[in-house]
Amino acid sequence: MNRFFRKIHLWLSVPLGLIISIICLSGAALVFENEVIESLNPSLYRVERPEKGNPLKPSEIAQKVCMQMSDTIEITSIQLSADPERTCMVSIKGAGKRTLSVNPYTGEVNGWTESPPFFQTMRKLHRWLMDSPAKKGEKSTGKVVVGVTTLLMVVILITGLIIWIPRNRKALKNRLSLNCRKGIRRLLYDSHVSLGFYSTIFLLLMALTGLTWSFGWYRNMTYRLFGASVSSKTSLSNGNRSSEGEEGKKKQRTFEYTVWNKVISQLQSKYPEYASIRLETKQAQVSLPGNIRRTDTIKFNPKSGEITGLVSHNQTPKSKKMKGWIYVLHTGSWGGTITKIIYFLAALIGGILPISGYYLWWKRTSRKRKNVAPRTVGK
């Protein structure tokens, strides 16, 4: 039986090893994306808190941004942090995922925040092998290849774990440690066996959660497994609502930013502890402290600022919660910096394992050829 699993492990690893390395190494590069971006551009994310002075009101921030940018721009949201040394993030209609960094005390625009080209490339490699879908949710060859490879990677990891199981205590000790005194081949073998074992559970967690972005059937199955219903929204229904949405946005331009002042005062009194508050034109998102994504949604009257409804995190449909759970489990952000470090090392090991496996496979096959060659000459 062990020989059977060895063959499966080998036959799948040889053709898929390089793709697995690309997926894992690019994923490792994305683990600390936010931390790297902030360290490279600290002025966009951190601000010096004045000794005397309070943050500007949301309407004042909006007005100062319009004065510096253009009177014709439309601000769709403002995100305020509970950290007094964090900048304010302003979203502008038509700017895509880019946001404006603004000093909350002076209203001065620091610049645009966006992901650098390096991380954009790593994300395209990690999710689509540089073959991005034409539209969000659509398929592409790269997306399918990544999905199939990740699915088979689960089989490779499980078969590798079965092969790893030692027969006795002495073998267990050898498979949990590295021997650096018996040459490069033994070192690579020990690292492939022991490091592969230590990283398996985290690589499995990444692979099983990552598959939800590759296959709709897998996502539906995962949601149903945890008792969450998946909302079936077709592209046709989205298309029918696009024209209505555009008309609504045109009418919505009459929104007065002063309404946000009333909303923020109510929310800050209701939530003495929060991570950030995102003010939109009809609702607000209050992010609660913690590593797990927990957000309360508050709806308000866009004319008076009166709160009309509240959907707490506990009342959020399980399907929406699942998105947050899957994301934090996939990225390792559920435990803060410690789990991110573990995920980074596990993804790094996952990218190196196929390379060491190729070397061991090549040495084994070349040795077999040498052993067979004399017999052939003798005949």
Secondary structure by P-SEA (a helix, b strand, c coil): caaaaaaaaaaaaaacaaaaaaaaaaaaaacaaaaaaaaacccccbbbbbcccccccaaaaaaaaaaaccccccccbbbbbccccbbbbbbbcccccbbbbbccccccccbbbbbcaaaaaaaaaaccccccccccccccaaaaaaaaaaaaaaaaaaaaaaaaccccaaaaaaaacccccccaaaaaaaaaaaaaaaaaaaaaaaaaaaaccccaaaaaaaaaaabbbbbbbcaaaaaaaaaaaaaaaaaacccccaaaaaaaaaaaaacccccbbbbcccbbbbbcccccbbbbbbbccccccccccccccccccaaaaaaaaaaaaaacccccaaaaaaaaaaaaaaaaaaaaaaaaaaaaaaaaaaaaaaaaaac
